[in-house]
Each structure stands twice: as structure tokens, then as C-alpha cells.
Amino acid sequence: MLRIGSVQLETPLLLAPIAGYCDLAFRLVVRRLRGPTGLGVGLACTDLLCPQAILSENQKSLWLAATCPEDKPVCMQLYGADPAILAEAARWAQAHGATTIDINMGCPVDKVTKKNGGSKLLCDPGSTVLLAKQVVEAVTVPVTAKLRLGWDDQHIVAPDLAPALADVGIAAITIHGRTTEQMFRPSARLEGIARVVESMRRHPLVPVIGNGDVKSPQDAKRMMDVTGCAGVMIGRGALAQPWIFRDTAHYLATGELPEPLSRAEKARVVLGHFESLLHYRGERIAVNMINQRISWYSPHLQPWPGLRQSVRTIRSAAEFRDFMGHGIARLEEFDAGGGTSEPEQAEAGTSAPEAA
Ligand SMILES: Cc1cc2nc3c(=O)[nH]c(=O)nc-3n(C[C@H](O)[C@H](O)[C@H](O)COP(=O)(O)O)c2cc1C
């Protein structure tokens, strides 16, 4: 089973940091989804955190770093290039509940790379190793690094950088199988991940976690089988299907897919996400955020004609609860065999799921 330094994970499945998406409210949704074996996500990560902002206790950053006892084990991800500030931010993260701390070495976004952070760290491996060493020495919790393969195909540095990071105490390497130049296309390269796994043979206690394009339990197993990686990190696949960890953990443990969640159960997950947002962010933000997130969920709730359009017209918690409650009731009715074949049209701008 996957171990990151002193931290034993329940499963080798990690929720990726996705800026703007993997906040506390969503991490709790993911954590609560467990399969028949009781297994689910092994470790969940915060979005990338700006060290200066958390050290000055900027309100938005405090929310991004927020955690709670149920949100464990949690990784807090930091970005930047200044070793002293990163080390201080790592101490802050440990004091504020981080189980592990990750250094972002993969973000391709200009805002981050222009300040020499994120995947720009791949362009100067020597300084990056020194930076990692300083962060490792600042804290007692395990420190990990999340890399891309390199800046571009002419500079594939991960197979050399990963073992050098392990030499200075980095406790796990996550490798997204693309270069910075590739951004998110074409597909993640399994052979690139395999090369990093191979390069880490002299560090058998430092796991390599593969990342990129895992959208199903079978994808996760394939990544582990083909590359030899010890775990899998899932990002976008989890935004659309937070139950992917539940399904994948069961699949890895038993070789079989669990009974899938019904559409009504999936709709309950969406409602649960909304309640979690409401609890932590308040009504205005919760309504706005669920409005964005419904596009990710929608394909998994179909057929439900007009779902996205209807959610866009919703302005209050009471309206959303009403809308989903009505939809869930219709789906349950259908699951129980009592549904009609006609999609029920609800009032003013809302529509119920079609009884398919
Ligand atoms: C909108 C968006 C935001 C992201 N934010 C972060 C981030 O904050 N930190 C990070 O290390 N990676 C970030 N990533 C990269 C993901 O963690 C992951 O490496 C990438 O999406 C590939 O995995 P996936 O195919 O499972 O999504 C982001 C990706 C997306 C699409």
C-alpha cells in the first residue's frame, strides 16, 4: 500500500490539486464517497497556494488552505521559487494541518512561471533541488513534488530530477505525463511516466505517482500496470465523477467494478456538494459555484433535459434544494420502476430528469 514517508495511505489514489475546484467543500464530497469495501480516496490535495499570501493570511488564501479534521490526510501544495519563503510557508502549512506538503513543479500558467515558479522550476534542476532541500529541512511532515516531464521535448528532465529530489529527502514524486509546452494535449504519455519510475529504482521507499487523463478505474489500473507507478492522481476525472475513487479503489482491491451509483445517488452527491459549499462559503458563492460545476456533473446525470440551463436560472439555496429534491424524487421513482416515460416539466424554468 502506498506510503509517503511516515504517512500510510489507505489507497494509492490521490485527488489532484485543481486551482479553483479542489477546495475543502469538494474534498469532503470526495472523501465521503466510499465503496462496498469502505475504500475511497487515499490523499486529497489543496489547490496551489501562494506562500506570500498564506503568510500574510490573505482571506482568499486562507480559504484555499482551509481544512478540518474530516479532511485528512490532506496535502497542501505550495508554489514559488524563493527557498526561504517556501520554507516558511511550509512551516505555516504544517502548523495549519497539512499531513504532507507538495511543491508545485508542473504549473504551466504564465502567472506562476513568470515568477519562476511551477514548471519553470524544471528549467533549473540544480536550484530546484536546493529549494526542495530547504523545504524538507523546514518541516517534519513529508514533502513531495509534482512535476511535468520537462519544459519541452528537448528538455525532458524528470528522469534525472526525480531521483535528485529524493536524494534531498523528497518523499514522493507525482509525475504528470506531459511537458509544459504540451499544456493538456495530446494524451498524457505513459512511457514518460515509466521512465521516471525506472529512474527511481535506487529509491524504493519513494513512490512515484502517475498522473494524466485517468477517467475510469480501468485507466488507473492501466497506468499502474504499464508504468509500474505506485499510485495514481486523478484531477479532471474526479470533477466530473467524484465517485471515481470509490469505484477505482474497489476495482484495484477486487478486480471487479462495484455496483455503480444510480442516477439518483449521483444527484444526491451533487446536492451534497452544494450543501458543503453552502456550509463553508455561504449562499451567493455556493449558488455561483454549483452553477459552474453542474456542467461537469451533467453528462453523468443524463438524460435530464435542460439540467444545466435550469441550474443557471437558480438564485437561492431554497430554489436549488427544491429543484434537486424534485429531480431526485423523480429519479428514485424511476429506479423503483414507477416512473413514467414522459419527463415531467417543473415550474418556471426548471425541468425534472427524464424517466428514461
Ligand atoms: C483548471 C486546472 C487547474 C489546475 N490547477 C493545478 C494546481 O493548482 N496545482 C497543480 O499541481 N496542478 C494543477 N492542475 C493540473 C492537475 O493537477 C493535473 O496534473 C492535470 O489536470 C492532469 O491530470 P488529469 O488528467 O487527471 O486532470 C490543474 C489543471 C487544471 C485543468
The ligand as an SDF file (V2000), in Angstrom:
LIG
                    3D

 31 33  0  0  0  0  0  0  0  0999 V2000
   -8.1340   24.0970  -14.2680 C   0  0  0  0  0  0  0  0  0  0  0  0
   -6.9220   23.3400  -13.7830 C   0  0  0  0  0  0  0  0  0  0  0  0
   -6.2580   23.7850  -12.6480 C   0  0  0  0  0  0  0  0  0  0  0  0
   -5.1280   23.1010  -12.1730 C   0  0  0  0  0  0  0  0  0  0  0  0
   -4.5120   23.5220  -11.0280 N   0  0  0  0  0  0  0  0  0  0  0  0
   -3.4200   22.8550  -10.5710 C   0  0  0  0  0  0  0  0  0  0  0  0
   -2.7730   23.2400   -9.3520 C   0  0  0  0  0  0  0  0  0  0  0  0
   -3.2230   24.1410   -8.6400 O   0  0  0  0  0  0  0  0  0  0  0  0
   -1.6670   22.5380   -8.9900 N   0  0  0  0  0  0  0  0  0  0  0  0
   -1.1580   21.5060   -9.7330 C   0  0  0  0  0  0  0  0  0  0  0  0
   -0.1640   20.8970   -9.3730 O   0  0  0  0  0  0  0  0  0  0  0  0
   -1.7780   21.1130  -10.8500 N   0  0  0  0  0  0  0  0  0  0  0  0
   -2.8770   21.7430  -11.2740 C   0  0  0  0  0  0  0  0  0  0  0  0
   -3.5110   21.3030  -12.3970 N   0  0  0  0  0  0  0  0  0  0  0  0
   -3.0280   20.0820  -13.0590 C   0  0  0  0  0  0  0  0  0  0  0  0
   -3.7350   18.8480  -12.4610 C   0  0  0  0  0  0  0  0  0  0  0  0
   -3.4080   18.6610  -11.1060 O   0  0  0  0  0  0  0  0  0  0  0  0
   -3.3450   17.5730  -13.2370 C   0  0  0  0  0  0  0  0  0  0  0  0
   -1.9440   17.4160  -13.1790 O   0  0  0  0  0  0  0  0  0  0  0  0
   -3.7790   17.6370  -14.6940 C   0  0  0  0  0  0  0  0  0  0  0  0
   -5.0930   18.1300  -14.8290 O   0  0  0  0  0  0  0  0  0  0  0  0
   -3.6970   16.2480  -15.3480 C   0  0  0  0  0  0  0  0  0  0  0  0
   -4.4550   15.3130  -14.6170 O   0  0  0  0  0  0  0  0  0  0  0  0
   -5.9760   14.9130  -15.0130 P   0  0  0  0  0  0  0  0  0  0  0  0
   -5.9320   14.4800  -16.4520 O   0  0  0  0  0  0  0  0  0  0  0  0
   -6.3190   13.7920  -14.0720 O   0  0  0  0  0  0  0  0  0  0  0  0
   -6.8040   16.1390  -14.8280 O   0  0  0  0  0  0  0  0  0  0  0  0
   -4.6380   21.9610  -12.8760 C   0  0  0  0  0  0  0  0  0  0  0  0
   -5.3360   21.5170  -14.0050 C   0  0  0  0  0  0  0  0  0  0  0  0
   -6.4730   22.1700  -14.4510 C   0  0  0  0  0  0  0  0  0  0  0  0
   -7.2060   21.6470  -15.6550 C   0  0  0  0  0  0  0  0  0  0  0  0
  1  2  1  0
  2  3  1  0
  2 30  2  0
  3  4  2  0
  4  5  1  0
  4 28  1  0
  5  6  2  0
  6  7  1  0
  6 13  1  0
  7  8  2  0
  7  9  1  0
  9 10  1  0
 10 11  2  0
 10 12  1  0
 12 13  2  0
 13 14  1  0
 14 15  1  0
 14 28  1  0
 15 16  1  0
 16 17  1  0
 16 18  1  0
 18 19  1  0
 18 20  1  0
 20 21  1  0
 20 22  1  0
 22 23  1  0
 23 24  1  0
 24 25  2  0
 24 26  1  0
 24 27  1  0
 28 29  2  0
 29 30  1  0
 30 31  1  0
M  END
$$$$
